[in-house]
Amino acid sequence: MSLLSLLKGKGKSGFGYGSTAEEVTAGVSLAGKNVLITGCNSGLGLETMRVLSMRGAHILGLARSVQKAQEAAASVHASADCFACELAEPKSITAAVTEINKTGKQIDVLICNAGIMSLPKLEKQYGYEAQFFTNHIGHFILVTGLLPLLAPKARVVIVTSSAHLAAPPEGIRFEDLGGDRFYIPWLHYGQSKMANLLFAKELARKFQGSGQTANAVHPGVIFTNLRRHMSPFVQGLSAIAKPLFLKSVGEGAATQCYVASHPALAGVSGEYFADCNIAMPRPDANDPKLAERLWKVSEEIAARVTA
């Protein structure tokens, strides 16, 4: 447990900064439930798979290769079907959707966990800045493709970040989704996380009256391989801070496991969670017009890149 976790109390949920995934799911039974997790092979995804499978869930594990997903599932003794899904490659995503459909399994929980962070130089996928494309468009294609498989009370959990605060002032810079005007790694990562948050909010609106829910979660600052693209200097500072201030992987996975499984959140939708409690995102994350515009633009991009 980090020093910071000792300094922070618990919120209304009874959990807080230092709560772990095992603690927030204690007593929860997911027997008979199918839980899909992207990026299941490392970091928060692996811990989420480990803990939710411990609670009885059958995992639909997605990683960049079937082998990576299989090895990860075996390492935590999870009951799992494994699929290749490269979120930067639309054909890989649509192929995964096809393979998941073939299982005939309903999805009770869908956790959009995978992502990339703070690429030091501008990289593009299909003409779009890579963080926006991978973190948002990739998950948009996946989730919308799997909507028919969602159970009547399915929960969609989209991992965003407090880094959405660093997104451009307009929220999403629609006129420069390629990042050509200028590229700032943290700003563009923030934009991708703002897109994740807006996607969850709009999906929740579309779920209204259905019994299905969608929420966004901030896991906290964790020392995982998501930080591999940061400069050596920043990585060095992170290593020094790790034992004092950074969350453990178990603490980092707690919020997504809580939102994915806890009975107290049945029917709760359209919220932003941090430290296992409802939190306040930046104001424009609650702008339905901005979220609707992003949805329409995302549909147009998805149609082009999957044609």
N, C-alpha and C positions, 0 to 999 in steps of 0.2 A: 504494500500500500504506500502511495506517495505521501510526502509531507503535506502537499496541498489538500489531499483527500482528508487528512486528519483535521485540517483547519476549516473544512466546509461541513455544514450540517446536512440533514436530510430534508427533503421537501414534503409536500402534501401527500405524495405517493407512498411515503415511508422509506424511500430510497434516495440516494444522492450521489455526489461526485465519486465517492470511494466504493460504491456498491459494485459488486461483480455480477457477471452474467449468471453464474450459478446461484447467487443469492436472490436475484430478482425473479428467477424462475422456480425457486424452491416450492415444492408442492403443486406445481403446474403439471398437468398431464396432457401430452400431445399425442397420445396413442391414437393411431388411425388417421393422423393428420399428415398431409404432404406439404413440405416446406421447400420452396425453391430459393437458392442462394447463388448470386453471381459472385465470382471471385472467391470460391469456397476453398481454394488451395493454400491460402496463406493469411496471416494477420487476423483481422477481425472476422473475415469470412470463415476461416478455419475454426476459430474459437466459437463462432455462432453455430456452425455445423456441429461441433463437438457437444455443446451444451444443449441445443435443441434436440439432437438425436438422443442424448442422455435422458431427456424428458419424454422420449417415446416417438418422436417424429421420424417419418421416412423422408430422407433428403433427396431433392433433385438438385444435384451439384453441378454448377457450371464453372468451367475454367477455360483457359486458352487451348487446352488439349484435353481429350478424354483421359489420357494417362495421368496428367497432373491431378485431375479431379478424383480419379480412382485411387491414386496414391494417398491423397489427402484424406479421403473417406476411410481408407484402410488404417491410416495412422491414428484415427480417433474412434475406430470400431463403429462407424456409422452405417446404418442400413441406407443404401443410396443407389439411385440411378445416376449415372454420370454422363455429361454432355460437353462437347467442345463448343465454346462460344467466345469468339474474339469480338469484343464490343466496338472495335474500330473498323470491323469488316462486315458490312450489311449482309453479304451472302452467308457468312458464318452464323449470323444471328437468325436469319430466316431458316437456315438449315436446322439450327437448334430448335426453333419453334416447331418445325415439321417432326423432328425426332421426339420431342416432348409430347406432341399430340399422339404419336404412335403408342405411347405407353397407356393411353386411355385414363390416366390419373387426373382427378380434379386437383387443383392447387388451392390449398387452404391458406397458405402464407407465401408471399412473394417478396423477397428481400433484395433490393437493388443495392448491393454492397460494393461492387468492384469500381475501380476508378484509377485515374492517373493524376499526378499533382506537380505543379510548378516546373513544367518543362523549361529548361534554361534558354532555349532558342525556339523561335516560331517553327512549329511543325504543323502540317496540314493533312487532313484526311478528306478526300473528295472535294477539295476546295475550301474546307472549313477548318478553323483552328482546332487542333487535335484534342485539347481538353474539353472544349464544348462538344465536339462530335462524339468523343468516346464516353464521357461522363453523362451527357444528356441524350444526344440523339441515339446512341447505341441502346441505352435503356428504354428510350421512348419506343423504338422499333420492337424491342423485346416485349415490353409490357403490353403495348397495344395489340401485338400479335397473339398474346396469351390470354387476352380478356375473355374469350369464349370458354377457357378452361377454369376460370376462377369459380370457386365454390360460392354458394349463396351468401355466406358470411365471411368471405375471404378478406384477409388483411394484406394490403400492399404497403411495404415499408421502404422508403427511399432515403438512402443515406446522403445527407447534404453536409453542411459544415458551417460553423460560425464565420468561416472565410467568405460566406456570401455577403458579409458586410463590406468586403473589399471590391465587390462588383462595381461597374461603372455607375455614375450618378443616375443614369436613366434605367438602371437595372440590367437590361440586355441591350447591347449595341447592335441592333438589327441591321444597320447599314454597313457594318464591318464585321460580320461573323467569320470572315477569313483571317482577321487580325492583321490586315495589310497596312492600315494607316500607321499603327505603332503596336508593338507587342511588349507587354509587361507581364512576366510570368504569374505573379501573384494576383494581379487584376483579372487576368483571363481565367485563372483557376477559380477565383471568386465568382466570375460570371457563370462558369459551368455549375457551380454549387447553387447560385441563385436560380439557374434554370432547373436544377433538381427540385428545389423548394417550390417554385412556381408550378412545376409539373405535378407534384404531390397535391398542391392546393386545387388545381383545376381538375385533376382526377377525382378528388374528393367531391367536388361539385357535381361531376358527371355521375358519381355513385349515389347521389342523394335519393333516398327512397328505395334503394336496392338491398340494403343490409350489408353491402360491401364497404370497406373503409380504406382510406389512403392517408398516410401521415409521413412527415419528414422528420429525420432525426440527426442531431449533431452528436457524434460519438465522443468528442473531446480531442485533446492533443495526445497522440499515442506515438511511440517510437516503433513504427513498422516499416516495411520496405516500400511503402508509398512515398517515403521521403528520399528515395534513392536518386531522384533527379536534382535535389538541392545541392548547392555548392559545398565543397569540402569544409569550408569555414562554418557554414550554417549547420551542417551535419555534426561538426565537432562541438558546437555550442549545444546542440540537442543531446549529444551523448553526455555532456557534463550535467545538463539539467535533468536528464532522465530519472535518476534516483530521487530527485527532490520534488519535481513538479509535474512530470509527464505521467499520464495514466498508464497502467499496465494494460495488456491486451484484454485481460478479463474484465477490467473496469471499462475499457473502451467499447467492448461488445455488449455491455449491460443494457444500454438504452435501446438498441435495436432488438435485443432479445425480449426486453420488457414490453415494448410496443407490439412486437410480433405475437406475444403469447399470453400476456397477463389478462385474467378474466375481468379485472377492473376496467379495462379499456374496451370492452365489447361495445360497439356502436360509436366510439370516439373517432372522429374523422376530421381531416383538414387542419390538423394541428402540427406545430413544430415542437419537438421535444429535445431537451438537453438534460443530462444528468438524471434521466428517468422521470422528468417532470415537464409539464407544459411550459414552454418558454416563449418569449416574444422575439420574432425575427425583425429585421428592419421593416419600416412601414410599407414600402412598396411591394414587399413579398405578399401582402394581403390584397393587392390591387387585382380585382378580377379581370379588368380589361387588359392589363399587361399579361396575365396568365393565359387569357384566351388568345391573345395575339401570338404568344409563344407557341401555343398548341397548334394553331393554324400554320405557322411558319414551319414547325417541326413536321407536321403532316406533309407539307410540300417537299421538304428536304427528304423525308423518308420515302416518299413516292419516287423522287428522282433517283436516289441512290440504290433503290431496290428494284428498279425497272429492268 
